Amino acid sequence: MSAVDVRAEFLSDIDDWFCQLFATRIMAPLPKNARVKQKFIYFVEDRCSEVGCWKLGDETLGELFSEFLDDLANW
């Protein structure tokens, strides 16, 4: 039996959701700058670390994406 890499699964979940957001929900191409997705991943990791919960559902990621956009507007 092989061990599950929890971090890899966590990152994969975020990546899948991010790509689905653009491809199926807003029907737009992914941002050209790959750093946008990486910054979103860091943002999600930071928030998960703050609350001590690493479970990601569709609703949670949607709320975090909204917060991420608010943060981008404040830079």
Buried (B, 14 or more C-beta within 10 A) or exposed (E): EEEEEEEEEBBEBBEEBBEEBBEEEEEEEEEEEEEBBEBBBEBBBEBBEEEEEBEBEEEBBEEBBEEBEEEEEEE
